[in-house]
Amino acid sequence: MGSTGAAGGASGAEPRFARLAALLSGGGPVLVQTHDYPDSAAGAAAWGLVELLGRRGVAAEIGYRGEIRSRSLARLLAELAIPIRDLSRAGGSEADAPGRRVVVVDGSPSNGNVSLVPGGLVGVVDHHCKVGEPLAPFVDVRPGLASCSSIIQGYWAETGEPMPRPIATALLAGIQSDTDFLSRRASPEDFAAYAELFAAGDFEKASRIVRTVLDLGELELVTRALDEAEIRDGLLWACLPGPCGQEVLAVLAEFVLRTEELRAAVVAELDAPGPHAPDGAGARGVHLSVRSKDPALSAFSLVRAALEGIGAGGGHSHSAGGFVPAASFPGEAALRERFFALVGKIAP
């Protein structure tokens, strides 16, 4: 039941949101789960869907696994009073919610970026590259769109419900985050959704939330990482000692791609080492941000292949991320060589 097309729904077909709402009507509790370690785009899309479901009589809540490492998401949650549950600490067991129905937003279990809580998977709403077809009654996966917030805006448009200003502001921030203020790849549907949300939301607040992502200490980490970065075959590898905010990795990776000679960049956060961790291994694991401006060198393909067998990754051809648990981290040098060895294979 995968689908493509305009954000508002496929022509001649039953409206997408109507199908999802019908599947969720009645029965047990509903959880809208984001991808692990959510960002502001995931939080915005999940909230937009939860609020719209509520207008169709379907009570739902938002949950995630991992940590909130994103400063922009933390600010979004605080400024717009968005309720969200940490399912890693509580609420992740079947005993907590018997009969729970789950809808994954801005991620997909088949991509390996969502650690599903117990319950019945009813729907997947996503915009990332697909690895496999999710096994759910409702699947709306549109890799052609730059942001899941555009999909949720389309659901609101489908129903004709007036969108409250705070929700429009959140979804606007989601598109801003996913597209770097429309400076990265975006579809006509993303532009159309952005225009609607610009009129309905608070542009200044959304922009402030998305742009305010670093602190002065993290600027020092960026300087050190650039000093010690390594470049081969147009790929830059850099490491940041953690812990640091989630956005620092992306900011550095996107910044260095302004260099004409670079094709792609990989930035890793090596968290504070545990007592027995090899070669700087993080106690909580290693997070990576991958960016590419070379159409032949897909960031998605690069991170998936490099982390095969030791971690998980996914995203888009131009932008991707990954995570390696501390238990399977091979050390910085070995992880770095995995990426460099793949450049010539993927895009000689």
C-alpha positions as CSV (number, residue, x, y, z in Angstrom):
1,M,0.0,0.0,0.0
2,G,3.0,2.3,-0.5
3,S,2.1,5.5,-2.2
4,T,3.5,8.5,-4.0
5,G,2.2,11.8,-5.2
6,A,1.0,15.2,-3.9
7,A,1.0,15.8,-0.3
8,G,-2.8,16.1,-0.2
9,G,-3.5,12.6,-1.5
10,A,-3.6,10.5,-4.7
11,S,-6.1,11.5,-7.4
12,G,-9.0,9.1,-7.7
13,A,-8.1,7.2,-4.5
14,E,-9.6,7.3,-1.0
15,P,-7.9,10.1,0.9
16,R,-4.9,8.9,2.8
17,F,-5.7,10.3,6.2
18,A,-9.2,9.0,6.0
19,R,-7.9,5.5,5.6
20,L,-5.5,5.8,8.5
21,A,-8.2,7.4,10.8
22,A,-10.6,4.6,9.9
23,L,-8.0,1.9,10.8
24,L,-7.4,3.6,14.2
25,S,-11.0,4.2,15.2
26,G,-12.2,2.2,18.2
27,G,-10.0,-0.4,19.9
28,G,-7.0,0.2,22.2
29,P,-4.7,3.2,22.8
30,V,-2.8,4.7,19.9
31,L,0.9,5.6,20.0
32,V,2.6,7.8,17.3
33,Q,6.2,6.8,17.5
34,T,9.0,8.8,15.9
35,H,12.4,7.5,14.8
36,D,14.9,6.8,17.5
37,Y,16.8,9.9,18.8
38,P,14.2,12.2,17.3
39,D,14.8,15.6,15.8
40,S,12.6,18.7,15.5
41,A,11.2,17.5,12.1
42,A,10.1,14.2,13.6
43,G,8.6,15.8,16.7
44,A,6.7,18.3,14.6
45,A,5.2,15.7,12.2
46,A,4.2,13.4,15.1
47,W,2.5,16.2,16.9
48,G,0.7,17.4,13.8
49,L,-0.7,13.9,13.2
50,V,-1.7,13.3,16.9
51,E,-3.6,16.6,16.9
52,L,-5.4,15.8,13.7
53,L,-6.3,12.3,14.9
54,G,-7.8,13.9,17.9
55,R,-10.2,15.8,15.7
56,R,-11.4,12.5,14.3
57,G,-12.0,11.1,17.8
58,V,-8.8,9.1,18.0
59,A,-6.9,9.8,21.1
60,A,-3.1,9.3,20.6
61,E,0.1,10.2,22.2
62,I,3.7,10.7,21.0
63,G,6.6,8.5,22.0
64,Y,10.2,7.9,21.1
65,R,13.2,5.7,22.0
66,G,16.7,6.8,22.5
67,E,17.5,10.3,23.8
68,I,16.5,13.8,22.8
69,R,19.9,15.0,21.7
70,S,18.5,17.7,19.4
71,R,18.5,21.2,20.9
72,S,16.0,22.4,18.4
73,L,13.6,19.6,19.3
74,A,14.0,20.4,23.0
75,R,13.2,24.0,22.3
76,L,10.2,23.1,20.1
77,L,8.7,20.9,22.8
78,A,9.2,23.6,25.4
79,E,8.0,26.6,23.4
80,L,4.9,24.9,22.0
81,A,4.1,22.7,25.0
82,I,4.2,19.5,23.0
83,P,3.7,16.3,25.2
84,I,6.0,13.4,24.4
85,R,6.9,10.2,26.2
86,D,10.4,8.6,26.6
87,L,9.6,5.0,25.8
88,S,13.1,3.9,26.7
89,R,12.4,4.7,30.4
90,A,8.7,3.9,30.6
91,G,5.8,2.9,28.4
92,G,7.8,0.6,26.2
93,S,6.3,-2.6,27.5
94,E,3.1,-4.3,26.4
95,A,2.0,-4.3,30.1
96,D,2.0,-0.5,30.0
97,A,-0.6,-0.4,27.1
98,P,-2.5,-3.6,26.3
99,G,-3.9,-3.6,22.8
100,R,-1.8,-0.6,21.7
101,R,-1.8,0.4,18.0
102,V,1.3,2.0,16.7
103,V,1.9,4.5,13.9
104,V,5.5,5.3,13.0
105,V,6.1,8.8,11.7
106,D,9.3,10.1,10.0
107,G,10.9,6.6,10.2
108,S,10.3,3.0,9.2
109,P,11.0,-0.3,11.0
110,S,12.3,-1.7,7.7
111,N,15.0,1.0,7.6
112,G,16.3,0.1,11.1
113,N,15.9,3.6,12.6
114,V,12.9,2.8,14.8
115,S,13.0,0.4,17.8
116,L,9.3,-0.5,17.8
117,V,7.5,-0.8,21.1
118,P,5.3,-3.8,21.7
119,G,1.9,-3.5,20.0
120,G,0.3,-3.8,16.6
121,L,1.9,-1.7,13.8
122,V,-1.0,-0.1,12.0
123,G,0.8,2.6,9.9
124,V,4.0,4.0,8.6
125,V,4.3,7.6,7.4
126,D,7.7,8.5,6.1
127,H,9.8,10.3,3.5
128,H,13.2,8.6,3.7
129,C,14.7,6.2,1.2
130,K,13.1,2.7,1.5
131,V,15.1,-0.4,2.3
132,G,12.1,-2.7,2.3
133,E,8.3,-2.5,2.4
134,P,7.0,-2.0,5.9
135,L,4.5,-4.6,7.0
136,A,1.5,-2.5,8.1
137,P,-2.1,-2.1,6.9
138,F,-1.4,1.6,6.1
139,V,1.9,2.7,4.4
140,D,2.5,6.2,3.1
141,V,6.2,6.4,2.3
142,R,7.2,9.2,-0.1
143,P,10.9,9.5,-0.7
144,G,10.3,12.2,-3.2
145,L,9.3,14.6,-0.4
146,A,11.9,16.5,1.6
147,S,10.0,16.5,4.8
148,C,7.4,14.4,6.7
149,S,5.9,17.7,7.8
150,S,4.8,18.2,4.2
151,I,2.9,14.9,4.3
152,I,1.1,15.9,7.6
153,Q,0.2,19.3,6.2
154,G,-1.4,17.5,3.3
155,Y,-3.4,15.4,5.7
156,W,-4.8,18.6,7.3
157,A,-5.6,20.0,3.9
158,E,-7.4,16.8,3.0
159,T,-9.7,17.1,6.0
160,G,-10.4,20.8,5.6
161,E,-9.8,21.3,9.3
162,P,-8.4,24.8,10.2
163,M,-4.9,24.3,11.5
164,P,-4.1,26.0,14.8
165,R,-1.2,28.4,14.7
166,P,1.1,26.4,17.0
167,I,0.8,23.3,14.9
168,A,1.4,25.3,11.7
169,T,4.5,26.7,13.4
170,A,5.8,23.3,14.4
171,L,5.3,21.9,10.9
172,L,6.9,25.0,9.4
173,A,9.9,24.4,11.6
174,G,10.0,20.7,10.4
175,I,10.3,21.7,6.8
176,Q,12.8,24.4,7.6
177,S,14.9,21.8,9.4
178,D,14.7,19.1,6.8
179,T,15.5,21.4,3.9
180,D,17.8,24.0,5.6
181,F,15.3,26.7,4.8
182,L,14.5,25.3,1.3
183,S,18.2,25.5,0.3
184,R,18.4,21.7,-0.1
185,R,16.4,19.3,-2.3
186,A,12.7,20.0,-2.1
187,S,9.7,18.9,-4.2
188,P,6.9,21.1,-5.5
189,E,4.7,19.5,-2.7
190,D,7.2,20.7,-0.1
191,F,7.2,24.3,-1.5
192,A,3.3,24.3,-1.6
193,A,3.1,23.0,2.0
194,Y,5.7,25.5,3.1
195,A,3.7,28.4,1.6
196,E,0.5,27.3,3.4
197,L,2.3,26.9,6.7
198,F,4.1,30.2,6.3
199,A,0.7,31.9,6.1
200,A,-0.8,30.0,9.0
201,G,2.2,29.7,11.4
202,D,4.7,31.9,13.2
203,F,7.7,32.1,10.8
204,E,9.9,34.0,13.3
205,K,9.4,31.5,16.1
206,A,9.9,28.5,13.8
207,S,13.1,30.0,12.4
208,R,14.5,30.8,15.9
209,I,13.8,27.2,17.0
210,V,15.5,25.7,14.0
211,R,18.5,28.0,13.9
212,T,19.4,28.1,17.6
213,V,21.2,24.8,17.8
214,L,24.8,25.4,19.1
215,D,26.5,26.7,22.2
216,L,30.0,28.3,22.5
217,G,31.6,25.2,23.8
218,E,30.4,23.3,20.7
219,L,32.1,25.9,18.5
220,E,35.4,24.9,20.1
221,L,34.7,21.2,19.3
222,V,34.0,22.1,15.7
223,T,37.4,23.9,15.4
224,R,39.2,21.0,16.9
225,A,37.4,18.5,14.6
226,L,38.4,20.6,11.5
227,D,42.0,20.7,12.6
228,E,42.2,16.9,12.9
229,A,39.9,16.0,9.9
230,E,41.2,13.7,7.2
231,I,40.3,13.9,3.5
232,R,40.6,11.3,0.8
233,D,39.0,11.0,-2.7
234,G,36.8,14.0,-2.0
235,L,35.4,12.6,1.3
236,L,36.1,14.4,4.6
237,W,36.1,12.4,7.9
238,A,35.9,14.4,11.2
239,C,35.3,13.4,14.8
240,L,33.8,15.4,17.7
241,P,34.4,14.3,21.3
242,G,31.0,13.9,22.9
243,P,28.7,14.4,24.4
244,C,27.4,17.2,22.2
245,G,24.1,18.3,20.6
246,Q,22.7,16.3,17.7
247,E,22.7,19.3,15.3
248,V,26.5,20.0,15.7
249,L,27.3,17.0,13.5
250,A,25.0,18.1,10.7
251,V,26.1,21.8,10.9
252,L,29.7,20.8,10.5
253,A,29.0,18.3,7.7
254,E,27.0,20.8,5.7
255,F,29.5,23.6,6.3
256,V,32.5,21.7,5.0
257,L,30.6,20.7,1.8
258,R,30.8,24.4,0.8
259,T,34.4,23.5,-0.1
260,E,34.6,23.0,-3.8
261,E,36.9,20.0,-3.7
262,L,34.8,17.9,-1.4
263,R,32.1,15.5,-2.6
264,A,30.9,14.2,0.8
265,A,31.5,14.5,4.5
266,V,31.2,12.1,7.5
267,V,31.1,13.6,11.0
268,A,31.1,11.2,14.0
269,E,30.5,12.0,17.7
270,L,32.6,9.8,19.9
271,D,30.9,10.0,23.3
272,A,32.9,10.0,26.6
273,P,34.7,6.7,26.7
274,G,33.8,3.9,29.1
275,P,36.4,2.2,31.3
276,H,36.9,-0.7,28.8
277,A,36.0,1.1,25.5
278,P,38.6,0.6,22.7
279,D,40.0,3.5,20.8
280,G,37.7,6.3,22.1
281,A,34.5,4.2,21.9
282,G,31.5,6.0,23.3
283,A,29.8,4.7,26.4
284,R,26.5,5.4,24.7
285,G,27.6,4.6,21.2
286,V,28.7,6.6,18.2
287,H,26.4,8.9,16.2
288,L,27.2,9.9,12.6
289,S,26.0,12.5,10.2
290,V,26.7,12.0,6.5
291,R,26.2,14.6,3.7
292,S,26.9,14.4,0.0
293,K,26.7,16.9,-2.9
294,D,27.7,14.3,-5.5
295,P,24.7,12.6,-7.1
296,A,26.8,9.6,-7.7
297,L,27.8,9.2,-4.1
298,S,24.7,8.6,-2.1
299,A,24.9,9.5,1.6
300,F,22.2,6.9,2.2
301,S,24.1,4.1,0.4
302,L,27.4,5.1,2.0
303,V,26.2,5.0,5.6
304,R,24.2,1.8,5.1
305,A,27.1,0.0,3.6
306,A,29.7,1.3,6.1
307,L,27.7,0.4,9.1
308,E,26.6,-3.1,7.9
309,G,27.0,-5.6,10.7
310,I,27.9,-3.1,13.4
311,G,25.1,-0.5,13.4
312,A,22.3,1.1,11.5
313,G,21.9,4.1,9.2
314,G,19.5,5.7,6.8
315,G,18.2,8.9,5.3
316,H,18.4,10.4,1.8
317,S,20.8,10.5,-1.0
318,H,22.1,13.9,0.1
319,S,21.6,13.6,3.8
320,A,21.8,10.6,6.1
321,G,22.7,9.5,9.7
322,G,23.8,6.5,11.6
323,F,24.4,5.0,15.0
324,V,26.9,2.3,16.2
325,P,26.3,0.9,19.7
326,A,29.2,1.0,22.0
327,A,29.3,-2.8,22.2
328,S,30.0,-3.2,18.4
329,F,32.1,-0.1,17.9
330,P,35.4,-1.2,16.1
331,G,37.3,1.9,17.1
332,E,37.7,5.2,15.3
333,A,40.4,4.1,12.9
334,A,38.5,1.0,11.7
335,L,35.2,2.9,11.4
336,R,36.9,5.7,9.4
337,E,38.5,3.1,7.0
338,R,35.1,1.5,6.4
339,F,33.9,4.8,4.9
340,F,37.0,5.6,2.9
341,A,37.1,2.1,1.4
342,L,33.5,2.5,0.1
343,V,34.0,5.8,-1.8
344,G,35.7,4.2,-4.8
345,K,33.2,1.3,-4.9
346,I,30.1,3.5,-4.8
347,A,31.3,6.3,-7.0
348,P,34.8,5.8,-8.5
